[in-house]
């Protein structure tokens, strides 16, 4: 059974930083492209960033230059380093492996 478990969310002030982690477990699993998505209240879930097995990355325009996605293939874990956080970054952040979602972790940025 595949499981994605996120951690690292919390509440920070504007300009602060957080690091999210997502670990993947499941037998016989090749962890290929993975990504982070977010969903703010009343809004659709949106892409934040993706990373391939060989660490090619892609970012939403809203987070370019502030967020960095990375991965540790040996640990089947991806990370999202978030700097210069803004109130509009407030959302539940979800880890994604094609076909699977984590339960999400709340990020709240206070002004």
C-alpha positions in Angstrom: 0.0 0.0 0.0 1.4 3.4 -1.0 1.5 6.1 1.6 2.5 9.7 1.4 3.1 11.5 4.6 3.7 15.2 4.8 5.2 17.1 7.7 6.6 20.6 8.5 3.6 22.9 8.2 2.9 25.6 10.7 2.3 29.2 11.3 4.8 31.9 10.4 4.9 35.6 9.9 5.2 37.3 6.6 8.8 36.9 5.3 9.4 33.8 7.3 10.4 30.3 6.1 9.3 26.7 6.4 10.4 23.4 5.1 7.9 20.8 4.2 8.8 17.1 3.9 7.0 14.2 2.2 8.0 10.6 2.6 6.7 7.9 0.4 6.4 4.2 1.4 5.2 1.2 -0.6 6.7 -2.0 -1.8 8.0 -2.2 -5.3 7.4 1.5 -5.9 9.5 3.5 -8.3 9.2 7.1 -7.2 9.3 9.1 -10.4 7.9 12.5 -10.8 6.6 14.0 -7.6 5.2 17.4 -6.7 3.7 19.7 -4.2 0.2 21.3 -4.6 -1.8 23.6 -2.4 -5.4 24.5 -1.8 -6.5 27.7 -0.1 -10.0 28.0 1.3 -12.6 28.4 -1.4 -10.0 27.9 -4.2 -9.0 25.0 -6.4 -6.0 22.9 -5.7 -3.1 24.3 -7.7 0.4 23.2 -8.7 3.3 24.6 -6.6 6.3 22.7 -7.9 7.3 19.3 -9.4 10.5 17.4 -9.5 11.6 14.4 -11.6 13.6 11.4 -10.5 16.7 13.2 -11.9 15.8 16.4 -10.2 14.5 18.4 -13.1 12.2 21.0 -11.5 9.2 23.1 -12.5 7.5 25.9 -10.4 4.4 27.9 -10.5 5.0 31.6 -11.3 3.7 32.7 -7.9 6.5 30.9 -6.0 9.5 31.1 -8.4 12.5 32.5 -6.7 11.0 31.9 -3.2 10.4 28.1 -3.1 12.8 25.3 -3.8 11.7 21.7 -4.3 14.3 18.9 -3.8 14.4 15.2 -3.2 16.4 12.4 -1.6 15.9 9.3 -3.8 17.5 7.1 -1.2 14.9 8.1 1.3 12.0 8.4 -1.1 11.4 11.8 0.3 10.8 15.2 -1.3 11.1 18.6 0.3 9.7 22.1 -0.3 11.8 24.9 1.1 9.7 28.0 1.3 11.3 31.4 1.9 9.9 34.9 2.0 6.4 33.6 2.7 3.4 35.8 2.1 -0.2 35.7 3.4 -1.3 34.5 0.0 0.8 31.3 0.5 -1.6 30.3 3.2 -3.1 26.9 2.2 -3.1 23.2 2.8 -0.1 21.8 1.0 -0.3 18.3 -0.5 2.3 15.9 -1.7 1.6 14.1 -5.0 2.9 11.0 -6.6 0.9 10.3 -9.8 -2.2 8.4 -8.6 -1.6 9.2 -5.0 -2.0 12.1 -2.5 -1.0 12.8 1.0 -3.4 14.1 3.6 -1.9 17.6 3.5 -0.2 19.9 5.9 -1.4 23.4 6.9 0.7 26.4 6.2 -0.5 29.7 7.6 1.3 33.0 7.0 0.2 35.9 9.2 0.5 39.5 8.1 
